[in-house]
Amino acid sequence: MPISDHRRPHSVGKQWRLCPFWHSGTPSSSSSSSPTQNLQPQSAKSYQNGVVSNSQSSSKASLVAKTILPAKRRLRLDPSNNLYFPYEPGKQVKSAVRIKNQSSSHVAFKFQTTAPKSCFMRPPGGILAPGESIIATVFKFVEQPDKNEKQPDKRCKVKFKIMSLKVKEGTDFVPEMFDEQKDEVIIERILRVIFLNAERPTPALQKLKHQLAEAEVELELRKKPQVDTSPKVVEKGLVIDEWVSYCIILLAFYIQ
């Protein structure tokens, strides 16, 4: 897995701009002595201008619709909207999120955060085959609370953005692919950080501990070298040759 991308994240907000629609007007026809001769060229030009105008309008309308309508999500996240961390001031705490490719294509994913100095992800990105899933671990350093702050705020201003990009099978993951193909990148989710009381057992805290344990198991499996499980063909070797030679000698002895 590649090293975490510590570059400054892109802005989350985006200004949507609607493209104006231009309608080409019908050019004025030149004067002619015959009304019949005037009518046919003007009708032909109006028809052509109408086709061009409708084509341009359709193209611009498709562009606006593509911009406004939300793109279909390629990834399914669990949790889907938040990242839960145990609240332990002065320590580095961990969260986890399961990422599953629910599309029919190979999908690359990548993390970005608004606090790259205090947070990092493992893995920071990767490629998932159709139906494949992975549990990503997120690390965050928890600052000490202010002296006047008795109860820490459960919400935090830090956010994480998960982006996806459709890729071909066999593609190697590099973070730069998201910049090179930025028009095809989808922002899957923007996750908010929520702190949990580490001393109070809750369903969210229990689920977090279970996911972190699964993430450690997956990490150990990825570290182990791949074992070749393909069937092996046993060929005739030295031991077999010696056994055949022994049988031939024994058979010749009995014949004598």
C-alpha positions as CSV (number, residue, x, y, z in Angstrom):
1,M,0.0,0.0,0.0
2,P,1.3,3.5,-0.8
3,I,2.4,6.0,1.7
4,S,-0.2,8.5,3.0
5,D,-0.8,11.6,0.9
6,H,0.1,14.5,3.1
7,R,-0.5,17.2,0.5
8,R,-2.9,20.0,1.3
9,P,-6.4,18.7,0.6
10,H,-8.7,20.3,-1.8
11,S,-11.5,22.5,-0.7
12,V,-14.7,20.6,0.2
13,G,-17.0,23.3,-1.0
14,K,-17.8,23.7,-4.7
15,Q,-19.6,26.5,-6.5
16,W,-22.1,25.2,-9.0
17,R,-22.4,27.4,-12.1
18,L,-25.1,27.1,-14.6
19,C,-24.1,27.4,-18.2
20,P,-26.2,30.1,-20.1
21,F,-28.1,29.1,-23.1
22,W,-27.4,31.0,-26.3
23,H,-30.0,30.9,-29.1
24,S,-28.7,31.8,-32.5
25,G,-31.0,34.2,-34.3
26,T,-32.2,33.7,-37.9
27,P,-30.2,35.9,-40.2
28,S,-32.0,38.4,-42.4
29,S,-32.5,37.3,-46.0
30,S,-31.4,39.5,-48.9
31,S,-34.1,41.2,-50.9
32,S,-35.3,39.6,-54.1
33,S,-37.8,40.5,-56.7
34,S,-39.5,37.1,-56.5
35,P,-41.3,36.1,-53.2
36,T,-41.0,32.4,-54.2
37,Q,-37.3,32.6,-54.5
38,N,-37.1,34.4,-51.1
39,L,-39.1,31.8,-49.2
40,Q,-37.2,28.6,-49.9
41,P,-33.7,29.8,-48.8
42,Q,-35.0,31.4,-45.7
43,S,-36.9,28.3,-44.7
44,A,-33.8,26.1,-45.2
45,K,-31.7,28.5,-43.2
46,S,-34.2,28.7,-40.4
47,Y,-34.4,24.9,-40.3
48,Q,-30.6,24.6,-40.1
49,N,-30.3,27.3,-37.5
50,G,-33.0,25.5,-35.5
51,V,-31.1,22.2,-35.6
52,V,-27.9,23.8,-34.5
53,S,-29.7,25.7,-31.7
54,N,-31.4,22.6,-30.5
55,S,-28.2,20.6,-30.6
56,Q,-26.3,23.2,-28.6
57,S,-29.2,23.5,-26.1
58,S,-29.3,19.8,-25.7
59,S,-25.6,19.6,-25.1
60,K,-25.6,22.4,-22.6
61,A,-28.6,20.9,-20.8
62,S,-26.8,17.5,-20.5
63,L,-23.8,19.3,-19.1
64,V,-25.9,21.1,-16.5
65,A,-27.8,18.0,-15.6
66,K,-24.5,16.1,-15.1
67,T,-23.2,18.9,-12.9
68,I,-26.3,19.2,-10.7
69,L,-27.4,15.5,-10.3
70,P,-25.4,13.5,-7.8
71,A,-23.1,10.8,-9.2
72,K,-23.8,7.2,-8.4
73,R,-21.7,6.0,-5.5
74,R,-19.2,3.3,-6.2
75,L,-18.2,2.6,-2.5
76,R,-20.2,1.6,0.5
77,L,-18.9,2.8,3.9
78,D,-19.5,1.5,7.4
79,P,-19.9,3.8,9.3
80,S,-21.3,5.8,6.5
81,N,-21.2,9.4,7.9
82,N,-18.9,9.6,10.9
83,L,-15.5,8.4,12.2
84,Y,-15.7,7.4,15.9
85,F,-12.6,7.9,18.1
86,P,-12.2,7.1,21.8
87,Y,-11.6,10.3,23.7
88,E,-8.2,10.0,25.3
89,P,-6.5,13.4,25.5
90,G,-2.8,13.5,24.9
91,K,-2.8,10.1,23.1
92,Q,-3.0,8.8,19.6
93,V,-6.3,7.1,19.1
94,K,-7.7,4.9,16.3
95,S,-10.9,4.6,14.3
96,A,-11.9,2.3,11.5
97,V,-14.1,2.3,8.5
98,R,-15.0,-0.6,6.2
99,I,-14.9,0.3,2.5
100,K,-16.6,-2.0,0.0
101,N,-16.7,-1.7,-3.8
102,Q,-20.3,-2.1,-4.7
103,S,-19.8,-1.4,-8.4
104,S,-19.1,-3.8,-11.3
105,S,-15.7,-2.2,-12.0
106,H,-12.4,-1.9,-10.3
107,V,-12.3,1.2,-8.2
108,A,-9.4,3.2,-6.7
109,F,-10.1,5.0,-3.4
110,K,-8.1,7.7,-1.6
111,F,-8.3,9.6,1.7
112,Q,-7.9,13.3,2.4
113,T,-8.1,15.1,5.7
114,T,-8.3,18.7,6.9
115,A,-5.7,17.9,9.5
116,P,-2.8,16.1,7.9
117,K,-0.4,17.0,10.7
118,S,-2.4,15.2,13.4
119,C,-4.1,12.4,11.3
120,F,-3.1,9.7,8.9
121,M,-4.7,6.7,7.4
122,R,-3.7,3.0,6.8
123,P,-3.9,2.4,4.0
124,P,-4.2,5.9,2.6
125,G,-5.6,4.5,-0.7
126,G,-5.8,1.4,-2.8
127,I,-7.8,-0.4,-5.5
128,L,-10.7,-2.7,-4.8
129,A,-12.1,-5.3,-7.2
130,P,-15.9,-5.6,-7.6
131,G,-17.4,-6.8,-4.4
132,E,-14.0,-6.6,-2.5
133,S,-13.8,-4.8,0.8
134,I,-11.2,-3.5,3.2
135,I,-11.1,-2.0,6.7
136,A,-9.1,1.2,6.8
137,T,-7.6,2.4,10.1
138,V,-7.5,6.1,10.9
139,F,-5.1,7.5,13.5
140,K,-5.6,10.8,15.2
141,F,-3.8,12.6,18.0
142,V,-6.2,14.0,20.6
143,E,-5.3,17.4,21.9
144,Q,-5.5,18.3,25.6
145,P,-8.8,20.2,26.5
146,D,-8.7,23.8,27.7
147,K,-8.7,24.3,31.4
148,N,-12.2,25.8,31.4
149,E,-13.6,23.0,29.3
150,K,-15.2,20.5,31.7
151,Q,-17.0,18.3,29.1
152,P,-15.3,17.8,25.8
153,D,-17.3,18.4,22.7
154,K,-18.2,15.1,21.1
155,R,-17.9,16.7,17.6
156,C,-14.7,17.8,16.1
157,K,-13.9,20.2,13.2
158,V,-11.6,17.7,11.6
159,K,-13.1,16.0,8.5
160,F,-12.1,13.2,6.2
161,K,-12.9,12.9,2.5
162,I,-13.0,9.7,0.6
163,M,-12.8,9.9,-3.2
164,S,-13.2,7.1,-5.8
165,L,-12.0,6.6,-9.3
166,K,-13.0,3.9,-11.8
167,V,-9.9,2.1,-13.1
168,K,-9.0,-0.8,-15.4
169,E,-8.2,-4.2,-14.0
170,G,-4.4,-4.6,-13.3
171,T,-3.9,-0.9,-12.7
172,D,-1.3,0.0,-10.1
173,F,-2.4,2.5,-7.5
174,V,-0.6,5.9,-7.5
175,P,-2.1,9.0,-5.7
176,E,-1.4,11.1,-8.8
177,M,-4.1,9.3,-10.8
178,F,-6.7,11.3,-9.0
179,D,-5.1,14.6,-10.3
180,E,-4.6,13.3,-13.8
181,Q,-8.2,12.1,-14.1
182,K,-9.9,14.6,-11.8
183,D,-13.0,14.9,-14.1
184,E,-13.8,11.2,-13.4
185,V,-13.2,11.4,-9.6
186,I,-16.3,11.1,-7.3
187,I,-16.4,12.4,-3.7
188,E,-18.0,9.4,-2.0
189,R,-18.3,10.8,1.5
190,I,-17.1,13.5,3.9
191,L,-16.8,11.9,7.3
192,R,-17.0,13.9,10.5
193,V,-15.0,13.0,13.6
194,I,-17.0,12.1,16.8
195,F,-15.4,11.3,20.1
196,L,-16.7,8.5,22.3
197,N,-16.3,8.1,26.0
198,A,-13.6,5.4,26.3
199,E,-14.7,4.4,29.8
200,R,-18.4,4.0,28.9
201,P,-19.3,0.9,26.8
202,T,-21.7,1.7,24.0
203,P,-22.7,-0.1,20.8
204,A,-20.6,2.4,18.8
205,L,-17.5,1.8,20.9
206,Q,-18.0,-2.0,20.8
207,K,-18.4,-1.9,17.0
208,L,-15.2,0.2,16.7
209,K,-13.2,-2.3,18.8
210,H,-14.5,-5.2,16.6
211,Q,-13.5,-3.4,13.4
212,L,-10.1,-2.5,14.7
213,A,-9.5,-6.1,15.6
214,E,-10.5,-7.1,12.0
215,A,-8.3,-4.5,10.5
216,E,-5.3,-5.9,12.4
217,V,-6.0,-9.4,11.2
218,E,-6.3,-8.1,7.6
219,L,-3.0,-6.2,7.9
220,E,-1.2,-9.4,9.1
221,L,-2.6,-11.3,6.2
222,R,-1.4,-8.7,3.7
223,K,2.1,-8.8,5.2
224,K,2.4,-12.6,4.7
225,P,3.8,-13.7,1.4
226,Q,1.4,-15.3,-1.0
227,V,1.5,-19.1,-1.0
228,D,1.2,-20.8,-4.3
229,T,-1.8,-23.1,-3.9
230,S,-1.9,-24.3,-7.6
231,P,-1.7,-28.1,-8.1
232,K,1.8,-29.3,-8.7
233,V,2.6,-32.1,-11.2
234,V,4.9,-34.8,-9.8
235,E,7.5,-35.7,-12.5
236,K,9.7,-38.7,-12.7
237,G,12.7,-38.0,-10.5
238,L,15.8,-39.7,-9.1
239,V,14.0,-41.7,-6.5
240,I,11.6,-43.2,-9.0
241,D,14.5,-44.0,-11.3
242,E,16.3,-45.9,-8.6
243,W,13.2,-47.8,-7.7
244,V,12.7,-48.9,-11.4
245,S,16.3,-50.0,-11.6
246,Y,15.9,-52.0,-8.5
247,C,12.9,-53.8,-9.8
248,I,14.6,-54.6,-13.1
249,I,17.6,-56.1,-11.3
250,L,15.3,-58.1,-9.0
251,L,13.3,-59.4,-12.0
252,A,16.5,-60.5,-13.8
253,F,17.6,-62.4,-10.7
254,Y,14.4,-64.4,-10.6
255,I,14.5,-65.2,-14.3
256,Q,18.0,-66.7,-13.9
